[in-house]
Each structure stands twice: as structure tokens, then as C-alpha cells.
Amino acid sequence: MPESSPEYITEHQVRFSASGQVTQAGHFEILCITAGVGNGWHFSPEVLQASLALWAGVHCFIDHAWLSRSVRDLAGQIVNPVWDADAQGIHATLTTIGPGGELLSSFGHEVLKSESPPKIGFSADILFKANNKQVTEITRVLSVDLVYDPARGGAFLRALNHIERLNPMPENTQNPLPPDPPANQDPPNQVIDQLQADHAAMRSLLDEQKRQAQLDQALQEARKTRVQMCGYLLESGLNASKLPKPIQDRIRAQFDGKVFEAAELQDVINDHRQLLADLSAAQTVSGPGRISSMFDEKDKLQAAVDDLFEAPREEKLQNLSVPKLSGVRELYLMLTGDHDLHGGYHPDRVHLATTADFTGLVKNALNKLVINQWNMLGRAGYDWWKQITVQEHFSSLQDITGTLIGTVGDLPVVAEGAEYTELQIGDSPETASFVKYGGYIPLTLELIDRDQTRKLKAYARELGSAGIRKISSLVSAIFTANSGVGPTMADTGDLFNSTAVTTAGGHANLLTTALAIAAWDAACAAVYNQPLLIKNVAGLYGTGPKMAINPKFLLVPRTLQNTAWQLLTGSFVNETDKMYDNVLKGSGVPVTVPEWTDANDWAAVCDPAVAPAIYVGERFGLMPEIYVAGDELSPAVFMNDEHRLKVRHFLAVWVNDFRPLHKSNVA
């Protein structure tokens, strides 16, 4: 909200100078604040009069303080604040009290006697609310302090009485207050007034002494609590340090019964740790070898199982020497003690101290075989889909909306003084759902007893092959679904159709020409001239600017592989009666699609980094995952005599934009 708004009210703090004069010993007349402008803020008489009650009992200190106040700086207290109509301000009496009272009185007399008095005066410290620079309410008066060079020049004006008549407190008395005059005596008014003033000053001094005593007691209690808390911190820190007892006792003696910060204790503990390490290092026998890794029984078992299944070891286990396992049967009996093949776990027969379990070790090795098989098939050509798709990870299994945002076709002219018109821009949302693929691998007791390790290896390789082939088939089906025209898009048109793009659902990305130089160039031109999306509404179909991107990949079945290679990678073009340089060399990358069975159909796809069209979404990774679906005590072991390794694969494949794609369905 802007500051000029009437509702914008906040609280401010500012300090103003005040004027004063001595009326009698230990008492000063103070003009606390006047109407007008001070420090840029305007105070009206009405606001000042409304705050009159806030000034009663306000203390006076020596100098301002930005943090907490000290009782040592206490010098006085404001009493009897009244409105002074002539001065248009708040008039009050300042009674000196506390350790700074004598200093305040001394300064007052010195200032009044000096011909060139120092710049000593009073400054009011207040909190208030304001609208712009107009003060609307004074919310609190913090103090009226004696300061050097006050902002508005407040000063001692004059002294009416210089006589110090405050009697010192008598020693060894039960009643420190002055006695009341006899009832039959009629003292002069001046004496009565003075006695009453002395009586009030004495009570103020006693109240201040009592307050100081209470404060000292509170400080002592707080220190006791802090010492106790530090004691708890000391013991917990020493217990966690793991230092030898003599060193702990030494540190305890250093901090016991003291107040300290946690960082101090930690520094001392770290110093002693370093000292202990330096002293211990001198006793260490050094040799030519160096320990680079620590291995336990679980690491050794995993290395042995990896070797058994011919799976690659982890890098840290590469040089670890372990005995070879004879087969999966030996591993099972070693870790379960189930010599009778009843199923279950028999700890009394297991002599190997390890937390490793049979199914977990086998699962780790099989996952490595899955990765190996995946990579080998990828190098063989089954990862062709990675070149033409965008692979994206998702953190949930919610349905996916792949939104294609329209572009601004052209910026219209805006005449001088004319209004801007709304730009036509829309979107074309395509949706997809995750599909779960999977099953489980049974490790039956029969398989274990027959020691069929080779069968388990084959399981893993088949899983890796099935995973990469599944994605390959899902992506290739985009081009072959619905008799070769692909899935239906959100604009109601088939992915591949020959309808003009100026028509609803028209994509103009389908031809019937056999693969040749002219056909490839025609497909490239069609993709290059595809109009970008503006908005799927009548009158805007196909009116966007050209995409102006040529396809990068030529997708063909195995029967057209040689033709595609010659077309895009060959140096020369061979015809019946002539040979000439291949001007199309390097204009695209030939890609063979394993699942395509039609001998003549082919397609063109743009680089997904420049113009993405097809997306592959995964939830838990592109590769299928294998994990244990039970342990030695699971019901499947008891009821079916089998350990189960579950296989799971979540995938979503969809087309987000037809423009980077082109298809030729050759009859």
C-alpha cells in the first residue's frame, strides 16, 4: 500500500530535545515536548494532549541507549505531567533519583553558572504512529534522557533554588524516613513543603535500592541456571568425544562450574583430539603398503556372487581376492543353513557372521547383468529411440499433460495513441498415462538344488533385453499404429495425414513416395515449411510462421537400410548411365527401426534438442528394476518353495507435436 494512503499507519521511534529549569534541590521543571515539526515529523497539540498520561512515571537516564538500559544510568523520574497552553507542550517535574541523580543535578548547576555552558540538555525517546509525516498517535514514551548536544537544543533555563536540603540517610535506624513534626507545632509552609519533598525523595531512593536488589537476585538465579545448563552440555560433549578418560577429566576440570559457549568446548575437544592423533601417529608402524579400502564379509560375498554370475564388480571391489563359489546351491546353504531344503532361515547352522541375505546378493548381481545386456543391445541398435525422443523423469504416476504452447505469429502495428490489441496465442495439450510392466522371477528350491546358475544368468539377460525392446516397440508403434497413420492427436487429426494445415486437425505430413533423393528432399521441405502453432481456432489454423527446421533423422526398416546409407552417407550417387557427387551427404542420419516390418515405409524426424516431438517418461528409471519381494521367512518360501525376485517397469510414451515428424506410407 503506498505511504500516501490514509490506511498506511506504522509505528516509528524518534528522539526529541526537551527544555528544563531547576525548582528546588533535586527537582527540575521540564518542558518535555511541544507541538510543531521535529526531525521531519509534525506533532499536533491534540496528539500531544492525548498522550499526557503516557509521560507520568517515565524515567530519566544519563545518555540514550540503543539496547537494554542499565540501572547505573538512572538519574530521575517524570511526575505531574500537565498541558501548558502557553508553550503548546507538555510540562512536567523531573525528580532526581538513582545513581545518576547527583550527576544530573551537578550538570544542571554547572550549566546555569557557566557563561559559556556546554551543550547539555534533555532528549525525549518516544514511539508513535504516523500517516506520511503527520503523527497520528504517540504509543509509548520510553525515556527523557540527559544528553550532549540534543537535536533541538533543549537546555537548563534557570535555577529557582540552589539549596541542597535532602538529608542523608541516618545510620543504624529502624525508620530511615524523616520524623513527622509534632502535632502541636505549626511549622512554616516552607519547612513543611521541604519535608514532604525530602520524604518523597527518600522513598524513591529506597524503592530504587529495592529494585536494584531484586535485579541482582534475578541475575544470580539466571547465572546458576546457566551454570547448570553448561554442566549438562559439558557432560554430553565429553561423552560424544570418545576421548580417553584422563583427557576427559582434564577438560572437565577446565570447564566445571563455569559459564561457557558451546563453541569454546568444541574447540578444546578438537584440540585434544588432534594432540592425541599426533601422539598416536608416532607409535604407528608404517610399511610400503597403504590401506585404501576396508572390506567386510558382505563385500567379500558380493564380489564372489558377482563372479559366480559373471557380473561386473563394483569399482571398490575390483582387486578384492575371494574364494570362488561352486554354484548358487553353495551360496544358498551358506547363508540360510537350510540343508534339508525346507525353506526358511536356520541361524544355528549359519557360521558366517554377515548381514547379507541370499536373495539380496543374487538381486544385486542380476541387476548388473540387466544393465550389461541393456548396454549391449543399445550398442547393437536397439537404443535408436534415444536419438529421436526426449527422455524425462517424473516424480509421481499422475497422468501427464504435454502442453504445446503456441507462438506469436506476428506483432501488429500500434498507431500513435491507439490501444494495444490482445495477441492470439493458445496451446495444444496432449495427454499420456503411465503403464506398469513386470512380473517376478522364481528362484525355486528345485532350481537351487540343481545348481542352475546358468538359468539365473539367462533370466537377467532376458530382462535387460525385454526392457530395451519394450521401449523400442512403444516408440516404433507411434509410426505404425492405426494402419500407419499413428495415434489421434488432441486437435482430432491423425498424427500423419495429408490434410492442409489450414484445416482443423490438418497436419500435411504424410506422403506416399518411395525413398529416393527427391522424396527425401520433399519430406525435408514439408517439415521445414510447417507453420508453428498459434491457436487451434478457426481462422488461425496454419497461420503461424515457418518452423524453418530440416529433419535430422531418416527412419527406415531393415530392407531400406542400404538405400538410406547411400542416400545420406555415400560420397557419390550411382545411376544407370552416370555417377555424380552426393549433395545430400551429411544432410541426415539414417536410423534402422527393428520393429518395422513394412519393406517400403519410411519417416523423417527433427532433432529433439531443437524441435521435440516424441517423449518417453519414466518413474523409477528407463531400465526395468529387480528387487526382492520377500526373504527367507516369507510365505512364498514356505508355501511355494521359491524365493521371488520382482521385476517392474513404469513407462509413458506420447507425441507432443506433429510438426517435427513426417511419414511416407508407400503402397
N, C-alpha and C positions, 0 to 999 in steps of 0.2 A: 504494500500500500504506500503511495507517495507520502512524503512528510507533510505536504500541504493539506492533506485530508483531515477533517476535524476528528475522525476516529483514531488517528495515529497518535497515541499517547504512550510514552515510555518514561522510565524513571532515570533521573540524572543525579549526579553528585557534583557539587561545586563548593568552593570556599570563598567567603567574603570578609572584608575587614569590618571591624566594629570600633566605636569610639567609647571612651570611658573617663570617669573622674572619681577621685577618692572622696568619700563622705565622712569616714571615720577610720580609725585604725583597723585594718583587716577587712574593710568594706569599700567597694567601688561602685559607682553608678555607671551602667553600661548602656549604650545605645546599640543594640545587637544588630539590627538590620533596618534599612529604610526603603521606602518604595522608590522605584526607578529602575534603571538599567545597570546591571553589574555583570561583568565578564560576558557580555553579549546577551544576557537573559533579562527579560523585563518582568519585574515583580510589581503587581498592583497592590494598593492599600487593602483591598478586600481579601486577597490571598494571604497577606501578612496577618491581618486581624484574625482570619480563620485558623491560623497556626499558633495562636497565642499560647494555648495550653501545652504545646509541644516544647516550649522553652523552659518551663518550670522544672527545676532539678537537674538541668543539663550541667555537666562537669566542664571545668576549665583545666587544660593541661599546658605544660611548657612545650611548645612546638607541636606541629602536626605529626601524625604517624600514619604511614601507609598500610601497616599490618596491624598486629594487636597492640593494645595500649599497655603501658607499664604503670603500676601504682606509684613508682618513684617520681613520675612526671606530674602527678595530680597536684593542682595548685588552687582550685576553688570550685564553687558551685553557684549556678544562677538561681536566684529566688525572686519572687514577686514580679514576674513579667507583666507589664501593662502597656496599653496602646498610648502613644504620645502623638496627639493630633497635630501639635505644632511642628514636630520634627517629622511627622508622617512615617513613624517607625516604631519598633518595639523597644521599650525602655525597661531595664531590669537592674537588680542589685546583684553584684558579684561578691560573695563571701569567700575569703581565702581559707583553704583547708589543705591538709595533706603536706607531704614533703616539699612540694613546690610552692606552698603558700608564702613562705618567708621570702623566697626568691622573687615571686610576683610583686609583693609589697615593696621590696627593695628596689626593683626596677622602676616601679611607679614613682617613688620618691626621687630617685636619681634623675629620671626623665623630667620631672617637674622642676627640679632645682637647676638643671643644666641650661645654659644659654644656647648651646647647640646640641639639643638632645639627640640620642641615637634613634634610628628608625624602628622603634619598638611599639607594637600595638596589638590589637585583638583581631582574630580572623574566625569567622563562623563557618563550620563544616556541616553542610545540610544535604539531604536527599529530597528531590522534588520531581514532579511530572510536568511536562510542557507540551504545547502544540506549536510547532515551529519554534520560535524563540519566546513565546508568551507562556510564562509559568502559570499553570492551572491549579496546582496543589502542592504544598510542602508536606511531605510524608513523614519526615523524621529529622530531628536536629541531633547531630552526632556529638558536637562539642563546640565550645567557643574558646579558642586557644590563644595563648600569648606567643607571638611570632616576631621574627625580624622582617622588617620591610613588608607590611601587609599590602595586599593588592590595591586597596582603595585608601590607603593612608590613615587608618584608624590610629588614634593616639590617646595618651592621658591628657585630659584637658586642664584640670586644676584640682588642687587639694583643699578640702574644707577643714580638715582636722588632721594634724600630723602626729598627735599624741598616741603612742602605743600603750594601751591600758589593759591588754589581755594578760591576766595574772598567770604566772607559771603554775603548773600543777604541783600542789604540795606533796611532799614525800611522806610515806608511812601513814596514809589516811584512808579511812573506810569510804569517805564520800569526797571524791575529787571536785565536785561542783561547789561554787561559792555559796556560803550560807545566805538564807533569806534574811532581810532586815527585820528587826524587832517589830512586833505588831503595833506597839505604842509610839513608834518613831515615824515621823513623817518626813522622809528624805527628799531632797530636791529632785525635781524631774530629771535633771541631767544625770544624776547618780543612778537613778532607777533605770533609765534607758541604757546606761553603760553596763550596769549589772546584767540586765536582760541580754544585751549583746554578747557579754562575756560568757553568760550561761549557754547561749545558743552555740557560740564558737566552740566551747569546751565539749558540748555534746557531739558536735560534728566531728571533732578530733577523736573522741572516744569511739564513735561509730566507724571512723576510718581505720583506727587501730584494730577494732574487732574484725572488720572486713579483711584487713591485711593478714590477721592471724588465721582466719578461715581459709584464705587463699594459700598460705604457707602449708596448712594441714592438707589441703587438697593436692598440692604439689608433692608432698611427701607420700601420700597414698598412691598417686599416679606413678611415682618412681618405684615404689615397692612392687606394683603390678608389672611395670616394665622389666624390673629385675627378674621377676618370676617367669615372664614370657621368654626372656633371654636365656634363662636356665633351661626351659624346655627346648629351645632352639639349639642350645649347646649340646644337649644330650642326643637329640635326633641327628644333628650334624656329625657328631663323633661316631655314632652307631653306623651311619651310612658311609663313613670314610674308609672303613676296613683297615685302618692303621693299627699297628701293634699297640697293645695296652700301655706300655711305658710312654709312647708318644701321645696317646690319648690323654693319659694322666697329666702330662706336661701342658697340653693345650687347655685342659680343664682348669688347671691351677691358674692359667693366664687370664681366663675369662670368667671364672666363677664369681658370682656376687656382683658383677658389673653390668652396666648398660652398654650394649654394642649393636652395631648394624650387622645384618646377615652377610654382607659382602666382606666385612672385616674377618669374620670367622672363616669364610670360604677361602680367602686369600692365605690365611695361616695354614689351613689344611692342605691347600695346594703346595705351599712352600715345603711342608714336611713330607708330602708325597714325593716331590722332586728330590729332596735330600735323601730319602730312603732309596729311591731308584738309583741315584748316583752312587750311594754306598754299596748297594747290592750289585751294581754293574761290575765293580772291581772284583767280585767273587765269582763271576760267571766265566766258565771255561769256553773260550772261543776256538772254533776249528775252521777248516776250509769250507765246510758246507754252510748253508743258510736256510732256515726254515721259512718257506714261503706260504705253506698252507697247513691246516690242521684237518685231519680226517677222522671220522668215527665209523662205527660198524655199518651205519646206514649208508654212508658214502661208498664204502667198500662193496656192500651188497648191490647198490645201484649200478656201480661200474661192472660188476660181474653179470648182472641181469642184462645190461646193455650189450655186453659182449655175447651173451647167450643168444640174443635176438638179432645180433649184427646191426644194432642201432648205434649211432654216433654218441660218444660220451660227452658230458659237459666239459667245457674247457678246463676247469679246475681239476678234473679227474683224469686228464689225458695221460699223465705219467704215473698214475697210481697202479702198483703191481698187486693183483688179486688172483687167488686161485680160480680156475675155470670151473663152471658148473657143468655137470653132465647133461642136464636137461631140466625141464620145468617140474618134473616129479621130485627131484632132489631139492629144488627151491621150495616147493610146497611143504614137504615133510620137515624141512629145516625150520621153517617159520611158523608152522601150525602144530607140529607134534602129532598130526592126525595119521598115525601109521596104519590104522585099521580102515581108513577112508570112510569114516562115519560122518564126516563133516564136523566143523567146529574148531575150537582152539583149545589146546591142552598145554597150559603153561608148564606143568610139571615135566613134560617131555621136551620142552624147548630149552636148550642150553646156551643159546645165543642171546646176549644182552643187547637188544636193539628195539627201537620204537617202530621200525619198518614193518609193514604188513605185506602179505603176498600179493593181493590184488593191486595195492598202490604201486609196488615196484613194477609189476607187469604193465599196469596202465601207463606209467611214465615211459617205459621202453616202446610200447605200441604207439604212443603219441609221436615219438621221434620217427618211427617208421612211416606214420601218416605224412609227416612233414617232408620226409625224403621222397616218398612216392609222389606227393603233390608237386614238388620242385622238379622232379624228373619228367613228369608228364607235361609240366609247364614248358620246360625247355624243348620238349618234343612238339609243341604247338598247341597244346590244349589251353594255354592261357591267352589265346588270341583275343579273347573278350576284354582283357585288361587294357588293350590298346584303344578300344573304341568306346569304353564306358567310364563313368565316374563311380568309384567305389567309396561308399560313405558309411561311417559307423553311426548307429543310433543307440540312445541310452534307454529306450523303452520299446515295447512291442505295439505301441499305438499305431493306428493306420497312418500312412504317410501321404501328405499332400505336397506334390511337387509343383509349386506355382511358377508359371512363366509370366513375368511382368512385361507389359507392353512398353514400347519405346515412344518417344515424342517424334512423330514423323517430320514436322517442320514447325518453326516458330512463326506465327502470323505477325503481320505488321501492326503496330500500335500507333495510331495517329496522335498528334500532339493534343493533350487534354482529354483523349478518349479513354474509356475503361479497358482494362485488360480482360480478355476472354479466357474461359476455362479451357485448358488443354485436354484433348481427348486421350485418355490412357486407361488401360484395363489390364486384365490378367486372364490366363487360361489354365485353370487348375487341373492337374492330372493326379489321380489317387492310386495308391497301392497298399497291399496288406502283406504282413509277414506270413510266411508259410513255414511250418516246422517239419523237418525231415529227420528221420532217425530210426533207431531200433536198439537192440542190445546184442552183445556177443556173449554166448555162454561158454564159460570155462568149466566144463563138466568134470566130475571126478574120473570118469572114464578116460577123457582126453588127457587128464593129468597122469593117471596111472599108466596109460600107454606112452606117455612122454612125447606127445605130439607137438613138439616145439615148432616144427616147420609149419604146422597148420595155423598156429597163432601168428606167425610172421605173415602168412598169406592173408589172414584176416585184416591185419593192419594195412597191408599194401592195397587191398581191395577198398578199404575205407578211404584212403587217400585218393585213389583213382575215382571212386564214386563221388567224392566231394567236388573235385575239379570238373568232372564230367557233368555233374548236376548243374553247375553254374553255366558251363558251356552250352548245355542244351536249353536252359532257360533263356539265354541271350539269343541263341540262334533261332529259337521259336518265334521271336518278335518279327523276324523277316518271313517266316513260313506259315504263320497262323492264318486261319480263315482263307485257305487256298492261295496263300502268297501275298495277301493284301495287309496282313498284320492286324493288331487289335484295333478296336474302335476308340477314337480319341474323345476328349471332353467336348470338342466342337461338333460331335455327331458324325464326323467323317472317318473313313478307314484310314489307318496310318499311311498306306500307299494308295493313292488314287490319282487319276489324270484330270480331275475336275479343276477348273480355273480357280485360282486363289481368291478371286473377287467374289466367289460364291461361298455361302456358309458351308463349312466342312470341306472346302476345296483345298487340296494340297499340291496338285500339279507336280508330283514327284514319282510318277510311275510311267515307264516306257516298256516297249516290247522288243527292243532292238538287241540283236546278238552282240556279244562283246567284240569290239574292234576299236581301232583308233578313233573313228568318227563317233562311235557310240559312247566311248569314254568321255570325249570332249563335249558331247551333247549333255551327258549327265552332269559334268562339271559346270557347264553353262547354266543348267536348270537350277542347280544348288546355288550358284553364285548370284543368280537373279531373284532368288526367293525374297519376298518382302518381309521385313520384320513385323512382328505383331504390334498393332496399336491398340485395337479394342475389337472384340468379337461382337460387333453390332452392324446392322445394315448400313451401308454407305462407307464403312471403314475397312471392310474385308479386303486384304491385299493391297492396301494403300500406303503401307509403310515404306521406308527407304530400303534399298537393296541390302541384303546381308553381306554381299561382296566377299564371300569366303569360298574358296575351292575345296572340294573334298580331298582328304589325305589318304584314306584307306579304300582299297578295292577288295571287296569281299567276294570270294568265288568258291564253288565246290571243288573237290579234288580234280574233277575232269577238266576244269578250266585253269588249273594252277599254272601249267606251262604257258598258256596263252597270256595270262596275267603277268608272269615274269618277263616274257619277251616284250610285252607292251610297255611295262613301266621300268624295267631294269636293263633291257637289252640296248646295246650301242647302235645297232642297225635294224632297219625294217626290211625283211625279205619278202618280195613279191615274185610272181611267176617270171617276169621278164626284167626285173630291176631290183636294185638294192640302194638304200639311202639312209642318211643319218636319222636316228630316232629322236625327234624333237620332244617327245613326251617322257624321255628318260628322266627319272627322278621326280616326276610330277605327282607320284603317289606311291603307296606302299601296298604290295599285294599281300592279302591275308586269306589263308585257306580255312574254311569253316568245316570241321569234321562231320557235323551232323547233317549237312545239306546233301540231299540225295538227288535233287533235280540237276541234270547234267548241263543245263544252259543258263539258268537264272544267276544273276549277279547283282551286287549292290555297291553303293558308294556312301562313305561316312566321313564327316568332318572330324578334325582333331578335337577330342572332348575338352582339351585345355582351352580351346578358343571358342568352340560352339558346342557345348554339351547337349546330348540328346538322350542317351540311354544311361540309366542309373542302376547300380547294384548296391542294395542296402543290406548290412549285416548287423546282427545284435551282439553275438558273442565271438565274432571273428569270421573271416572268409572261409577258413578251413573248418571241417567238422571237428568237434571236440569229443574226446573219450574221457569218461570219468567213472569212478567206482560207484556202483549202485547198491553197495552192501559191503559187509565184512565177513569174517569167519563165523560170526554168530548170527548172520541174517537168516530170515525164514527160507530164502531161496536155497541156501546151502543145505538146510535141514530137509526141506520138502522136495527139492528137485536135484539135489546133489550137484549143484553148479554155482560157481561164482559168476556174477554178471558185470560186464563192462558196457555201460550205456553209451550210445552214440547219438549226438544231437546236432542239428544244423538249422539255424533260423536265417531265412533269406527273403528278400523282396526285390523284384526286378520290374522296372517300368520305363516307359518312354515319356520324356518330359516335353519334347519339342520335335515336330516332324521336319522342320526346315533343314537341319544338317544331314538328313537321310534321303537316299534316292534308291529306287529299286527298278530292275528290269526283269519282268516275267516273260521270258522268251518261249513262244509256243513251240 
